[in-house]
């Protein structure tokens, strides 16, 4: 995709970076936490620790294509919200 300035994530934890182009926002994936599901369309729903448009990093759940050059709609959660979410799920014996 033209205009994407991307660093490949390595085992050492290097970030994946892309700049705004063709409607995509700038993002830096600081930590790939893990896949949640892999629908049959080739994309993967993931939990990542990510910064959007140079803002404070947040936990992010959304679908990504294989090389992280395109993404779907998602949900972002701050660290404080993640603590509350964890407590809510534990109080309902989800884990």
N, CA, C and O atoms as a CHARMM CRD file, in Angstrom:
* protein
*
  380
    1    1 UNK  N      0.84500  -1.16800   0.00000 PROA 1      0.00000
    2    1 UNK  CA     0.00000   0.00000   0.00000 PROA 1      0.00000
    3    1 UNK  C      0.88900   1.22800   0.00000 PROA 1      0.00000
    4    1 UNK  O      1.78300   1.33900   0.84000 PROA 1      0.00000
    5    2 UNK  N      0.66900   2.14000  -0.90800 PROA 2      0.00000
    6    2 UNK  CA     1.48400   3.34100  -0.99900 PROA 2      0.00000
    7    2 UNK  C      1.35800   4.18500   0.25900 PROA 2      0.00000
    8    2 UNK  O      0.27900   4.29800   0.84000 PROA 2      0.00000
    9    3 UNK  N      2.47500   4.77800   0.67300 PROA 3      0.00000
   10    3 UNK  CA     2.46300   5.70000   1.79400 PROA 3      0.00000
   11    3 UNK  C      2.62400   5.07100   3.15000 PROA 3      0.00000
   12    3 UNK  O      2.71200   5.78900   4.14600 PROA 3      0.00000
   13    4 UNK  N      2.66500   3.77300   3.23000 PROA 4      0.00000
   14    4 UNK  CA     2.80900   3.13600   4.53400 PROA 4      0.00000
   15    4 UNK  C      4.28800   3.07300   4.87900 PROA 4      0.00000
   16    4 UNK  O      5.09600   2.56700   4.10100 PROA 4      0.00000
   17    5 UNK  N      4.63400   3.58600   6.04100 PROA 5      0.00000
   18    5 UNK  CA     5.99200   3.55600   6.56700 PROA 5      0.00000
   19    5 UNK  C      5.94800   2.57200   7.71000 PROA 5      0.00000
   20    5 UNK  O      5.47200   2.91800   8.79100 PROA 5      0.00000
   21    6 UNK  N      6.42300   1.36800   7.51500 PROA 6      0.00000
   22    6 UNK  CA     6.17700   0.28900   8.44300 PROA 6      0.00000
   23    6 UNK  C      7.46500  -0.32400   8.95300 PROA 6      0.00000
   24    6 UNK  O      8.38600  -0.58600   8.17900 PROA 6      0.00000
   25    7 UNK  N      7.52900  -0.55300  10.26700 PROA 7      0.00000
   26    7 UNK  CA     8.59400  -1.35100  10.86900 PROA 7      0.00000
   27    7 UNK  C      7.98600  -2.70200  11.19700 PROA 7      0.00000
   28    7 UNK  O      6.88700  -2.76900  11.74700 PROA 7      0.00000
   29    8 UNK  N      8.67100  -3.75600  10.87600 PROA 8      0.00000
   30    8 UNK  CA     8.17000  -5.09900  11.14400 PROA 8      0.00000
   31    8 UNK  C      8.40900  -5.44500  12.60500 PROA 8      0.00000
   32    8 UNK  O      9.48900  -5.19500  13.14100 PROA 8      0.00000
   33    9 UNK  N      7.39900  -6.01900  13.24700 PROA 9      0.00000
   34    9 UNK  CA     7.52600  -6.43700  14.64100 PROA 9      0.00000
   35    9 UNK  C      8.45900  -7.64000  14.71000 PROA 9      0.00000
   36    9 UNK  O      8.34900  -8.57200  13.91400 PROA 9      0.00000
   37   10 UNK  N      9.37500  -7.60900  15.67000 PROA 10     0.00000
   38   10 UNK  CA    10.31100  -8.70600  15.84300 PROA 10     0.00000
   39   10 UNK  C     10.08300  -9.36900  17.18600 PROA 10     0.00000
   40   10 UNK  O      9.32600  -8.86200  18.01400 PROA 10     0.00000
   41   11 UNK  N     10.72500 -10.48200  17.39900 PROA 11     0.00000
   42   11 UNK  CA    10.64200 -11.16900  18.68800 PROA 11     0.00000
   43   11 UNK  C     11.10000 -10.27200  19.82200 PROA 11     0.00000
   44   11 UNK  O     10.65300 -10.43300  20.95700 PROA 11     0.00000
   45   12 UNK  N     11.99500  -9.32000  19.52900 PROA 12     0.00000
   46   12 UNK  CA    12.48200  -8.38800  20.53200 PROA 12     0.00000
   47   12 UNK  C     11.49600  -7.29300  20.87900 PROA 12     0.00000
   48   12 UNK  O     11.75500  -6.50400  21.78800 PROA 12     0.00000
   49   13 UNK  N     10.35700  -7.22100  20.17200 PROA 13     0.00000
   50   13 UNK  CA     9.32300  -6.27500  20.53500 PROA 13     0.00000
   51   13 UNK  C      9.34300  -4.95800  19.78400 PROA 13     0.00000
   52   13 UNK  O      8.75300  -3.98600  20.25600 PROA 13     0.00000
   53   14 UNK  N     10.00700  -4.88600  18.61700 PROA 14     0.00000
   54   14 UNK  CA     9.98000  -3.64600  17.84000 PROA 14     0.00000
   55   14 UNK  C      8.54800  -3.33700  17.42600 PROA 14     0.00000
   56   14 UNK  O      7.75600  -4.24900  17.18400 PROA 14     0.00000
   57   15 UNK  N      8.22000  -2.06500  17.34400 PROA 15     0.00000
   58   15 UNK  CA     6.85400  -1.65200  17.02600 PROA 15     0.00000
   59   15 UNK  C      6.57700  -1.74900  15.53300 PROA 15     0.00000
   60   15 UNK  O      7.47900  -1.61500  14.70700 PROA 15     0.00000
   61   16 UNK  N      5.31300  -1.98400  15.20500 PROA 16     0.00000
   62   16 UNK  CA     4.82800  -1.83600  13.84300 PROA 16     0.00000
   63   16 UNK  C      4.30500  -0.41400  13.73900 PROA 16     0.00000
   64   16 UNK  O      3.51600   0.01700  14.58100 PROA 16     0.00000
   65   17 UNK  N      4.72500   0.30800  12.73700 PROA 17     0.00000
   66   17 UNK  CA     4.36300   1.71500  12.59100 PROA 17     0.00000
   67   17 UNK  C      3.79400   1.95500  11.20700 PROA 17     0.00000
   68   17 UNK  O      4.29300   1.41000  10.22200 PROA 17     0.00000
   69   18 UNK  N      2.75900   2.76300  11.12900 PROA 18     0.00000
   70   18 UNK  CA     2.22700   3.18500   9.83400 PROA 18     0.00000
   71   18 UNK  C      1.81100   4.64000   9.92700 PROA 18     0.00000
   72   18 UNK  O      1.37000   5.09200  10.98400 PROA 18     0.00000
   73   19 UNK  N      1.94400   5.37600   8.83900 PROA 19     0.00000
   74   19 UNK  CA     1.53500   6.77700   8.84600 PROA 19     0.00000
   75   19 UNK  C      0.22900   6.94400   8.08300 PROA 19     0.00000
   76   19 UNK  O     -0.17300   6.08100   7.30400 PROA 19     0.00000
   77   20 UNK  N     -0.42100   8.07700   8.32800 PROA 20     0.00000
   78   20 UNK  CA    -1.70700   8.33400   7.68600 PROA 20     0.00000
   79   20 UNK  C     -1.54300   8.43900   6.17900 PROA 20     0.00000
   80   20 UNK  O     -0.67700   9.15900   5.68300 PROA 20     0.00000
   81   21 UNK  N     -2.37600   7.72100   5.47100 PROA 21     0.00000
   82   21 UNK  CA    -2.40100   7.74500   4.01500 PROA 21     0.00000
   83   21 UNK  C     -3.66100   7.01800   3.58800 PROA 21     0.00000
   84   21 UNK  O     -3.99700   5.97700   4.15200 PROA 21     0.00000
   85   22 UNK  N     -4.34600   7.54300   2.62200 PROA 22     0.00000
   86   22 UNK  CA    -5.55500   6.90200   2.10100 PROA 22     0.00000
   87   22 UNK  C     -6.57200   6.59700   3.19500 PROA 22     0.00000
   88   22 UNK  O     -7.19900   5.53800   3.17600 PROA 22     0.00000
   89   23 UNK  N     -6.74100   7.51300   4.14700 PROA 23     0.00000
   90   23 UNK  CA    -7.74700   7.33500   5.18600 PROA 23     0.00000
   91   23 UNK  C     -7.29700   6.55100   6.40000 PROA 23     0.00000
   92   23 UNK  O     -8.06200   6.44300   7.35800 PROA 23     0.00000
   93   24 UNK  N     -6.10600   6.00300   6.40800 PROA 24     0.00000
   94   24 UNK  CA    -5.62200   5.27200   7.57500 PROA 24     0.00000
   95   24 UNK  C     -5.01400   6.24000   8.57600 PROA 24     0.00000
   96   24 UNK  O     -4.34900   7.20100   8.19000 PROA 24     0.00000
   97   25 UNK  N     -5.23700   5.99200   9.85700 PROA 25     0.00000
   98   25 UNK  CA    -4.62400   6.79900  10.90900 PROA 25     0.00000
   99   25 UNK  C     -3.20500   6.30700  11.15800 PROA 25     0.00000
  100   25 UNK  O     -2.85900   5.17100  10.83300 PROA 25     0.00000
  101   26 UNK  N     -2.38600   7.18600  11.74500 PROA 26     0.00000
  102   26 UNK  CA    -1.04000   6.78200  12.16100 PROA 26     0.00000
  103   26 UNK  C     -1.18200   5.89500  13.38300 PROA 26     0.00000
  104   26 UNK  O     -1.94900   6.20600  14.29500 PROA 26     0.00000
  105   27 UNK  N     -0.45200   4.80200  13.40700 PROA 27     0.00000
  106   27 UNK  CA    -0.47900   3.93200  14.57600 PROA 27     0.00000
  107   27 UNK  C      0.88400   3.32700  14.83000 PROA 27     0.00000
  108   27 UNK  O      1.68100   3.14400  13.91000 PROA 27     0.00000
  109   28 UNK  N      1.14200   3.01900  16.09000 PROA 28     0.00000
  110   28 UNK  CA     2.34000   2.30100  16.51400 PROA 28     0.00000
  111   28 UNK  C      1.88500   1.17100  17.40800 PROA 28     0.00000
  112   28 UNK  O      1.31900   1.41100  18.47400 PROA 28     0.00000
  113   29 UNK  N      2.12400  -0.06300  16.98800 PROA 29     0.00000
  114   29 UNK  CA     1.81300  -1.21600  17.83300 PROA 29     0.00000
  115   29 UNK  C      3.03000  -1.47100  18.70700 PROA 29     0.00000
  116   29 UNK  O      4.06600  -1.92900  18.22400 PROA 29     0.00000
  117   30 UNK  N      2.90100  -1.17100  20.00100 PROA 30     0.00000
  118   30 UNK  CA     4.01100  -1.35200  20.92900 PROA 30     0.00000
  119   30 UNK  C      4.14000  -2.79200  21.39200 PROA 30     0.00000
  120   30 UNK  O      5.24600  -3.28800  21.60500 PROA 30     0.00000
  121   31 UNK  N      2.99800  -3.46500  21.54700 PROA 31     0.00000
  122   31 UNK  CA     3.05400  -4.85700  21.99300 PROA 31     0.00000
  123   31 UNK  C      1.87900  -5.60600  21.39200 PROA 31     0.00000
  124   31 UNK  O      0.72200  -5.22500  21.57300 PROA 31     0.00000
  125   32 UNK  N      2.18800  -6.66800  20.68000 PROA 32     0.00000
  126   32 UNK  CA     1.15600  -7.58500  20.19000 PROA 32     0.00000
  127   32 UNK  C      0.90400  -8.58000  21.31500 PROA 32     0.00000
  128   32 UNK  O      1.74700  -9.42900  21.60500 PROA 32     0.00000
  129   33 UNK  N     -0.25300  -8.47200  21.94100 PROA 33     0.00000
  130   33 UNK  CA    -0.55500  -9.32200  23.09400 PROA 33     0.00000
  131   33 UNK  C     -1.01500 -10.69800  22.63700 PROA 33     0.00000
  132   33 UNK  O     -0.61200 -11.71000  23.21000 PROA 33     0.00000
  133   34 UNK  N     -1.85900 -10.74300  21.60700 PROA 34     0.00000
  134   34 UNK  CA    -2.22800 -12.04300  21.07700 PROA 34     0.00000
  135   34 UNK  C     -3.47800 -12.02000  20.22900 PROA 34     0.00000
  136   34 UNK  O     -4.27300 -11.08200  20.29500 PROA 34     0.00000
  137   35 UNK  N     -3.64900 -13.07500  19.41800 PROA 35     0.00000
  138   35 UNK  CA    -4.84800 -13.19600  18.59700 PROA 35     0.00000
  139   35 UNK  C     -6.03500 -13.64100  19.45300 PROA 35     0.00000
  140   35 UNK  O     -5.87400 -14.40200  20.40700 PROA 35     0.00000
  141   36 UNK  N     -7.21600 -13.16100  19.10000 PROA 36     0.00000
  142   36 UNK  CA    -8.44100 -13.56600  19.78200 PROA 36     0.00000
  143   36 UNK  C     -9.19100 -14.57500  18.92100 PROA 36     0.00000
  144   36 UNK  O     -9.67500 -15.59000  19.42200 PROA 36     0.00000
  145   37 UNK  N     -9.28700 -14.29000  17.62200 PROA 37     0.00000
  146   37 UNK  CA    -9.94100 -15.22800  16.70500 PROA 37     0.00000
  147   37 UNK  C     -9.41100 -15.00000  15.29900 PROA 37     0.00000
  148   37 UNK  O     -8.85400 -13.95000  14.98100 PROA 37     0.00000
  149   38 UNK  N     -9.60200 -16.01600  14.47000 PROA 38     0.00000
  150   38 UNK  CA    -9.17700 -15.93700  13.07200 PROA 38     0.00000
  151   38 UNK  C    -10.35400 -16.33600  12.18800 PROA 38     0.00000
  152   38 UNK  O    -10.51800 -17.50900  11.85500 PROA 38     0.00000
  153   39 UNK  N    -11.18200 -15.34300  11.80600 PROA 39     0.00000
  154   39 UNK  CA   -12.29300 -15.66600  10.90000 PROA 39     0.00000
  155   39 UNK  C    -11.76900 -16.19100   9.57100 PROA 39     0.00000
  156   39 UNK  O    -10.57600 -16.08400   9.28700 PROA 39     0.00000
  157   40 UNK  N    -12.64300 -16.75000   8.76700 PROA 40     0.00000
  158   40 UNK  CA   -12.24300 -17.35100   7.49000 PROA 40     0.00000
  159   40 UNK  C    -11.86200 -16.33200   6.42700 PROA 40     0.00000
  160   40 UNK  O    -11.46300 -16.72700   5.33100 PROA 40     0.00000
  161   41 UNK  N    -11.97100 -15.02000   6.70900 PROA 41     0.00000
  162   41 UNK  CA   -11.65800 -14.00900   5.69600 PROA 41     0.00000
  163   41 UNK  C    -10.17000 -13.67000   5.62000 PROA 41     0.00000
  164   41 UNK  O     -9.78600 -12.81100   4.82600 PROA 41     0.00000
  165   42 UNK  N     -9.32600 -14.31500   6.41700 PROA 42     0.00000
  166   42 UNK  CA    -7.88500 -14.06900   6.38100 PROA 42     0.00000
  167   42 UNK  C     -7.41600 -12.99800   7.34000 PROA 42     0.00000
  168   42 UNK  O     -6.21200 -12.82000   7.52100 PROA 42     0.00000
  169   43 UNK  N     -8.33600 -12.28000   7.95700 PROA 43     0.00000
  170   43 UNK  CA    -7.97900 -11.26900   8.94200 PROA 43     0.00000
  171   43 UNK  C     -7.97900 -11.89900  10.32300 PROA 43     0.00000
  172   43 UNK  O     -8.55000 -12.97200  10.51600 PROA 43     0.00000
  173   44 UNK  N     -7.33900 -11.23700  11.29600 PROA 44     0.00000
  174   44 UNK  CA    -7.25300 -11.76200  12.65900 PROA 44     0.00000
  175   44 UNK  C     -7.71900 -10.70000  13.64400 PROA 44     0.00000
  176   44 UNK  O     -7.27500  -9.55300  13.58700 PROA 44     0.00000
  177   45 UNK  N     -8.62000 -11.08700  14.55100 PROA 45     0.00000
  178   45 UNK  CA    -8.99700 -10.19100  15.64500 PROA 45     0.00000
  179   45 UNK  C     -7.93000 -10.33300  16.71500 PROA 45     0.00000
  180   45 UNK  O     -7.64100 -11.43900  17.17100 PROA 45     0.00000
  181   46 UNK  N     -7.33500  -9.19400  17.12200 PROA 46     0.00000
  182   46 UNK  CA    -6.18800  -9.21000  18.02100 PROA 46     0.00000
  183   46 UNK  C     -6.37600  -8.25300  19.18900 PROA 46     0.00000
  184   46 UNK  O     -7.14500  -7.29400  19.12200 PROA 46     0.00000
  185   47 UNK  N     -5.64700  -8.54600  20.26300 PROA 47     0.00000
  186   47 UNK  CA    -5.47800  -7.60800  21.36800 PROA 47     0.00000
  187   47 UNK  C     -4.05500  -7.08500  21.27900 PROA 47     0.00000
  188   47 UNK  O     -3.09400  -7.85300  21.32700 PROA 47     0.00000
  189   48 UNK  N     -3.92900  -5.76000  21.14800 PROA 48     0.00000
  190   48 UNK  CA    -2.62300  -5.10700  21.04700 PROA 48     0.00000
  191   48 UNK  C     -2.55800  -3.93200  22.00700 PROA 48     0.00000
  192   48 UNK  O     -3.58800  -3.42600  22.45300 PROA 48     0.00000
  193   49 UNK  N     -1.35300  -3.50200  22.32200 PROA 49     0.00000
  194   49 UNK  CA    -1.11400  -2.26300  23.05400 PROA 49     0.00000
  195   49 UNK  C     -0.59900  -1.29900  22.00900 PROA 49     0.00000
  196   49 UNK  O      0.48800  -1.49500  21.46400 PROA 49     0.00000
  197   50 UNK  N     -1.37500  -0.24400  21.71700 PROA 50     0.00000
  198   50 UNK  CA    -1.15700   0.54600  20.51400 PROA 50     0.00000
  199   50 UNK  C     -1.36800   2.03400  20.77300 PROA 50     0.00000
  200   50 UNK  O     -2.16300   2.41800  21.63100 PROA 50     0.00000
  201   51 UNK  N     -0.65500   2.85800  20.03200 PROA 51     0.00000
  202   51 UNK  CA    -0.85400   4.30800  20.06800 PROA 51     0.00000
  203   51 UNK  C     -1.45600   4.73100  18.73300 PROA 51     0.00000
  204   51 UNK  O     -0.94600   4.36700  17.67400 PROA 51     0.00000
  205   52 UNK  N     -2.54500   5.50400  18.78600 PROA 52     0.00000
  206   52 UNK  CA    -3.17600   6.05400  17.59300 PROA 52     0.00000
  207   52 UNK  C     -2.86500   7.53500  17.51300 PROA 52     0.00000
  208   52 UNK  O     -3.06500   8.25500  18.49200 PROA 52     0.00000
  209   53 UNK  N     -2.38900   8.00500  16.38800 PROA 53     0.00000
  210   53 UNK  CA    -2.10500   9.43200  16.14800 PROA 53     0.00000
  211   53 UNK  C     -1.23900  10.04500  17.24000 PROA 53     0.00000
  212   53 UNK  O     -1.50400  11.15800  17.69600 PROA 53     0.00000
  213   54 UNK  N     -0.20900   9.32600  17.65900 PROA 54     0.00000
  214   54 UNK  CA     0.76600   9.79700  18.65000 PROA 54     0.00000
  215   54 UNK  C      0.16000  10.06800  20.02800 PROA 54     0.00000
  216   54 UNK  O      0.73000  10.82500  20.81400 PROA 54     0.00000
  217   55 UNK  N     -0.97200   9.46800  20.32300 PROA 55     0.00000
  218   55 UNK  CA    -1.58500   9.62700  21.64500 PROA 55     0.00000
  219   55 UNK  C     -1.03900   8.56900  22.59300 PROA 55     0.00000
  220   55 UNK  O     -0.27200   7.68900  22.20400 PROA 55     0.00000
  221   56 UNK  N     -1.46200   8.68200  23.85800 PROA 56     0.00000
  222   56 UNK  CA    -1.07900   7.70700  24.88500 PROA 56     0.00000
  223   56 UNK  C     -1.50800   6.30900  24.42400 PROA 56     0.00000
  224   56 UNK  O     -2.62400   6.14800  23.93000 PROA 56     0.00000
  225   57 UNK  N     -0.65000   5.30100  24.57300 PROA 57     0.00000
  226   57 UNK  CA    -1.02300   3.94600  24.15800 PROA 57     0.00000
  227   57 UNK  C     -2.22500   3.41700  24.94400 PROA 57     0.00000
  228   57 UNK  O     -2.42600   3.75100  26.11200 PROA 57     0.00000
  229   58 UNK  N     -3.01200   2.58900  24.27000 PROA 58     0.00000
  230   58 UNK  CA    -4.20500   1.97300  24.85000 PROA 58     0.00000
  231   58 UNK  C     -4.24200   0.50500  24.44800 PROA 58     0.00000
  232   58 UNK  O     -3.56700   0.09300  23.50500 PROA 58     0.00000
  233   59 UNK  N     -5.02900  -0.27200  25.16600 PROA 59     0.00000
  234   59 UNK  CA    -5.30700  -1.63900  24.74100 PROA 59     0.00000
  235   59 UNK  C     -6.32800  -1.54200  23.61600 PROA 59     0.00000
  236   59 UNK  O     -7.24300  -0.72100  23.67000 PROA 59     0.00000
  237   60 UNK  N     -6.17400  -2.36200  22.61700 PROA 60     0.00000
  238   60 UNK  CA    -6.96600  -2.22500  21.40700 PROA 60     0.00000
  239   60 UNK  C     -7.38000  -3.60300  20.90700 PROA 60     0.00000
  240   60 UNK  O     -6.54600  -4.49100  20.73300 PROA 60     0.00000
  241   61 UNK  N     -8.68500  -3.76700  20.67900 PROA 61     0.00000
  242   61 UNK  CA    -9.20400  -5.00700  20.10000 PROA 61     0.00000
  243   61 UNK  C     -9.80500  -4.65500  18.75100 PROA 61     0.00000
  244   61 UNK  O    -10.74800  -3.86800  18.67300 PROA 61     0.00000
  245   62 UNK  N     -9.25600  -5.24300  17.67600 PROA 62     0.00000
  246   62 UNK  CA    -9.79200  -5.00800  16.33300 PROA 62     0.00000
  247   62 UNK  C     -9.24300  -6.05700  15.38100 PROA 62     0.00000
  248   62 UNK  O     -8.32500  -6.80200  15.72400 PROA 62     0.00000
  249   63 UNK  N     -9.80800  -6.10900  14.19000 PROA 63     0.00000
  250   63 UNK  CA    -9.32500  -7.03200  13.16400 PROA 63     0.00000
  251   63 UNK  C     -8.24700  -6.35400  12.32400 PROA 63     0.00000
  252   63 UNK  O     -8.30200  -5.15600  12.04600 PROA 63     0.00000
  253   64 UNK  N     -7.27000  -7.15800  11.93300 PROA 64     0.00000
  254   64 UNK  CA    -6.13500  -6.69200  11.12700 PROA 64     0.00000
  255   64 UNK  C     -5.91600  -7.66400   9.97200 PROA 64     0.00000
  256   64 UNK  O     -6.17600  -8.86100  10.09500 PROA 64     0.00000
  257   65 UNK  N     -5.43000  -7.12800   8.83500 PROA 65     0.00000
  258   65 UNK  CA    -4.99400  -8.04400   7.79000 PROA 65     0.00000
  259   65 UNK  C     -3.64500  -8.63200   8.20500 PROA 65     0.00000
  260   65 UNK  O     -3.07700  -8.24000   9.22500 PROA 65     0.00000
  261   66 UNK  N     -3.15100  -9.55300   7.42600 PROA 66     0.00000
  262   66 UNK  CA    -1.96100 -10.31400   7.82100 PROA 66     0.00000
  263   66 UNK  C     -0.72300  -9.45700   8.06700 PROA 66     0.00000
  264   66 UNK  O      0.02900  -9.72300   9.00400 PROA 66     0.00000
  265   67 UNK  N     -0.49900  -8.42900   7.24000 PROA 67     0.00000
  266   67 UNK  CA     0.72200  -7.63200   7.40200 PROA 67     0.00000
  267   67 UNK  C      0.47700  -6.28800   8.10600 PROA 67     0.00000
  268   67 UNK  O      1.33200  -5.40200   8.07500 PROA 67     0.00000
  269   68 UNK  N     -0.67900  -6.14500   8.73200 PROA 68     0.00000
  270   68 UNK  CA    -1.02000  -4.94600   9.51900 PROA 68     0.00000
  271   68 UNK  C     -0.97900  -3.64900   8.70900 PROA 68     0.00000
  272   68 UNK  O     -0.61500  -2.59900   9.23900 PROA 68     0.00000
  273   69 UNK  N     -1.34900  -3.71700   7.43200 PROA 69     0.00000
  274   69 UNK  CA    -1.45700  -2.50600   6.62000 PROA 69     0.00000
  275   69 UNK  C     -2.89900  -2.04000   6.49900 PROA 69     0.00000
  276   69 UNK  O     -3.15600  -0.96800   5.95200 PROA 69     0.00000
  277   70 UNK  N     -3.84700  -2.83200   7.00300 PROA 70     0.00000
  278   70 UNK  CA    -5.26500  -2.45700   6.99500 PROA 70     0.00000
  279   70 UNK  C     -5.91300  -3.01400   8.25100 PROA 70     0.00000
  280   70 UNK  O     -5.50000  -4.04600   8.78000 PROA 70     0.00000
  281   71 UNK  N     -6.93400  -2.31300   8.71600 PROA 71     0.00000
  282   71 UNK  CA    -7.60700  -2.71200   9.95400 PROA 71     0.00000
  283   71 UNK  C     -9.09000  -2.41400   9.87400 PROA 71     0.00000
  284   71 UNK  O     -9.53200  -1.58900   9.07400 PROA 71     0.00000
  285   72 UNK  N     -9.85200  -3.09800  10.71400 PROA 72     0.00000
  286   72 UNK  CA   -11.28600  -2.87600  10.80600 PROA 72     0.00000
  287   72 UNK  C    -11.61500  -2.02700  12.02200 PROA 72     0.00000
  288   72 UNK  O    -10.72900  -1.53500  12.72100 PROA 72     0.00000
  289   73 UNK  N    -12.91500  -1.86600  12.25600 PROA 73     0.00000
  290   73 UNK  CA   -13.35600  -1.11700  13.43800 PROA 73     0.00000
  291   73 UNK  C    -12.96800  -1.88900  14.68200 PROA 73     0.00000
  292   73 UNK  O    -12.88000  -3.11700  14.66900 PROA 73     0.00000
  293   74 UNK  N    -12.73700  -1.14800  15.75800 PROA 74     0.00000
  294   74 UNK  CA   -12.32700  -1.80700  16.98300 PROA 74     0.00000
  295   74 UNK  C    -12.73500  -1.04000  18.21000 PROA 74     0.00000
  296   74 UNK  O    -13.46400  -0.05000  18.13500 PROA 74     0.00000
  297   75 UNK  N    -12.25600  -1.50800  19.33800 PROA 75     0.00000
  298   75 UNK  CA   -12.52900  -0.91500  20.64200 PROA 75     0.00000
  299   75 UNK  C    -11.19300  -0.64600  21.32200 PROA 75     0.00000
  300   75 UNK  O    -10.31900  -1.51200  21.35500 PROA 75     0.00000
  301   76 UNK  N    -11.04000   0.57500  21.87200 PROA 76     0.00000
  302   76 UNK  CA    -9.84700   0.88000  22.64300 PROA 76     0.00000
  303   76 UNK  C    -10.21400   0.99000  24.11600 PROA 76     0.00000
  304   76 UNK  O    -11.30000   1.45100  24.46600 PROA 76     0.00000
  305   77 UNK  N     -9.29400   0.56000  24.97200 PROA 77     0.00000
  306   77 UNK  CA    -9.50900   0.52600  26.41200 PROA 77     0.00000
  307   77 UNK  C     -8.24600   1.04300  27.09500 PROA 77     0.00000
  308   77 UNK  O     -7.15100   0.54900  26.82700 PROA 77     0.00000
  309   78 UNK  N     -8.39100   2.03200  27.97600 PROA 78     0.00000
  310   78 UNK  CA    -7.23400   2.54400  28.71100 PROA 78     0.00000
  311   78 UNK  C     -6.78800   1.51500  29.74500 PROA 78     0.00000
  312   78 UNK  O     -7.49700   0.54400  30.01000 PROA 78     0.00000
  313   79 UNK  N     -5.62200   1.72900  30.32000 PROA 79     0.00000
  314   79 UNK  CA    -5.12300   0.81400  31.35700 PROA 79     0.00000
  315   79 UNK  C     -6.09600   0.77400  32.53400 PROA 79     0.00000
  316   79 UNK  O     -6.38200  -0.30200  33.05900 PROA 79     0.00000
  317   80 UNK  N     -6.60600   1.93300  32.95600 PROA 80     0.00000
  318   80 UNK  CA    -7.56500   1.97300  34.06200 PROA 80     0.00000
  319   80 UNK  C     -8.85100   1.24000  33.73200 PROA 80     0.00000
  320   80 UNK  O     -9.39700   0.53000  34.57600 PROA 80     0.00000
  321   81 UNK  N     -9.34100   1.40600  32.50300 PROA 81     0.00000
  322   81 UNK  CA   -10.55000   0.68800  32.07500 PROA 81     0.00000
  323   81 UNK  C    -10.29800  -0.81500  32.00000 PROA 81     0.00000
  324   81 UNK  O    -11.19400  -1.61200  32.27400 PROA 81     0.00000
  325   82 UNK  N     -9.08300  -1.19800  31.62900 PROA 82     0.00000
  326   82 UNK  CA    -8.74800  -2.62200  31.55700 PROA 82     0.00000
  327   82 UNK  C     -8.80000  -3.25000  32.94400 PROA 82     0.00000
  328   82 UNK  O     -9.24300  -4.39000  33.08500 PROA 82     0.00000
  329   83 UNK  N     -8.35700  -2.52700  33.97000 PROA 83     0.00000
  330   83 UNK  CA    -8.42300  -3.02300  35.35200 PROA 83     0.00000
  331   83 UNK  C     -9.88400  -3.24000  35.74500 PROA 83     0.00000
  332   83 UNK  O    -10.22300  -4.27300  36.32200 PROA 83     0.00000
  333   84 UNK  N    -10.74400  -2.27700  35.43600 PROA 84     0.00000
  334   84 UNK  CA   -12.17200  -2.39600  35.75700 PROA 84     0.00000
  335   84 UNK  C    -12.78700  -3.56800  34.99500 PROA 84     0.00000
  336   84 UNK  O    -13.55700  -4.34000  35.56600 PROA 84     0.00000
  337   85 UNK  N    -12.45200  -3.70700  33.71000 PROA 85     0.00000
  338   85 UNK  CA   -12.96600  -4.81500  32.90600 PROA 85     0.00000
  339   85 UNK  C    -12.54800  -6.15200  33.49000 PROA 85     0.00000
  340   85 UNK  O    -13.35900  -7.07300  33.58400 PROA 85     0.00000
  341   86 UNK  N    -11.29500  -6.26200  33.88000 PROA 86     0.00000
  342   86 UNK  CA   -10.80100  -7.50000  34.48500 PROA 86     0.00000
  343   86 UNK  C    -11.57100  -7.81900  35.76400 PROA 86     0.00000
  344   86 UNK  O    -11.96200  -8.96400  35.98800 PROA 86     0.00000
  345   87 UNK  N    -11.78800  -6.79700  36.60800 PROA 87     0.00000
  346   87 UNK  CA   -12.53000  -7.00300  37.85800 PROA 87     0.00000
  347   87 UNK  C    -13.96900  -7.42100  37.58500 PROA 87     0.00000
  348   87 UNK  O    -14.49800  -8.29500  38.27000 PROA 87     0.00000
  349   88 UNK  N    -14.61000  -6.80300  36.58600 PROA 88     0.00000
  350   88 UNK  CA   -15.97600  -7.17700  36.23500 PROA 88     0.00000
  351   88 UNK  C    -16.06500  -8.63200  35.78700 PROA 88     0.00000
  352   88 UNK  O    -16.96300  -9.36600  36.20100 PROA 88     0.00000
  353   89 UNK  N    -15.12700  -9.03900  34.93900 PROA 89     0.00000
  354   89 UNK  CA   -15.13300 -10.41200  34.43700 PROA 89     0.00000
  355   89 UNK  C    -14.83300 -11.41900  35.54400 PROA 89     0.00000
  356   89 UNK  O    -15.44200 -12.48700  35.60100 PROA 89     0.00000
  357   90 UNK  N    -13.88600 -11.07200  36.42700 PROA 90     0.00000
  358   90 UNK  CA   -13.56900 -11.98100  37.53100 PROA 90     0.00000
  359   90 UNK  C    -14.72500 -12.09600  38.50800 PROA 90     0.00000
  360   90 UNK  O    -14.96900 -13.17400  39.05000 PROA 90     0.00000
  361   91 UNK  N    -15.45300 -10.98600  38.74700 PROA 91     0.00000
  362   91 UNK  CA   -16.58300 -11.02500  39.68800 PROA 91     0.00000
  363   91 UNK  C    -17.72700 -11.88100  39.16900 PROA 91     0.00000
  364   91 UNK  O    -18.56700 -12.33000  39.94900 PROA 91     0.00000
  365   92 UNK  N    -17.76800 -12.11100  37.87200 PROA 92     0.00000
  366   92 UNK  CA   -18.80100 -12.93800  37.27400 PROA 92     0.00000
  367   92 UNK  C    -18.28300 -14.33900  36.97700 PROA 92     0.00000
  368   92 UNK  O    -18.93200 -15.11600  36.27700 PROA 92     0.00000
  369   93 UNK  N    -17.10700 -14.65600  37.51600 PROA 93     0.00000
  370   93 UNK  CA   -16.48800 -15.97900  37.35700 PROA 93     0.00000
  371   93 UNK  C    -16.34500 -16.38200  35.90000 PROA 93     0.00000
  372   93 UNK  O    -16.54500 -17.54400  35.54800 PROA 93     0.00000
  373   94 UNK  N    -15.99600 -15.41500  35.05000 PROA 94     0.00000
  374   94 UNK  CA   -15.76400 -15.70400  33.64000 PROA 94     0.00000
  375   94 UNK  C    -14.45200 -16.47500  33.48100 PROA 94     0.00000
  376   94 UNK  O    -14.31600 -17.30800  32.58500 PROA 94     0.00000
  377   95 UNK  N    -13.48900 -16.18500  34.36200 PROA 95     0.00000
  378   95 UNK  CA   -12.18900 -16.85500  34.27400 PROA 95     0.00000
  379   95 UNK  C    -12.10800 -18.01400  35.21200 PROA 95     0.00000
  380   95 UNK  O    -11.08200 -18.69100  35.26900 PROA 95     0.00000
